[in-house]
């Protein structure tokens, strides 16, 4: 069951859904008929292709330091996403999801029509998660696209679960991104299968 604007606003007022913006904007102003808009933050990470030959989840050294941070400080200054480019961005808003809801991160139609995809697979936000959302931004257009920090780039939709989660995200041992604030690259090397060297051992 997807929550309506009425339910979303009610849960925000009750403090069940949390949404805090860098600029202090009232989250109720972000409400649509069945979602909450979110805006693009000013921090981006781009992969340094010349530095590493491959990204290998079983080798943390190939993941750490593989990106460089770009911060747009000047107002009305765009971040240009080149055709075929993949970059990591971040939401201006920090979100908190209660234990009985699932949130979904979706792109806006107007952004999609420019050829910009804002998530590859990470559209699902676990119950109990709190933090900003790292955006997986790809330009599938043949033309460069200018993205401006502060622009509305996507929306959160909320679905009610059959019951509260027994192990919400903040209680999971593998909750690698809880409380994140800046752009975070993949921490897949912290997954149990890589920590326990299961994949490497089987390969041997």
Secondary structure, DSSP 8 states (H G I E B T S, - for coil): -B--HHHHHHHHHTTSSEEEETT---GGGGB-SS-EEEEB-SEEEEE-TTT-S---TT-GGGTTT-EEEEE--STT-EEEE-TT-EEEEEBSEEEE--TTEEEEEEE-HHHHTTTEES-SS--EE-TT-EE--EEEEEE-SSS-EEEETTSEEEEEEEEE-SS--TT-GGG-TT-TTTT--S-----GGGSHHHHTTHHHHHH-
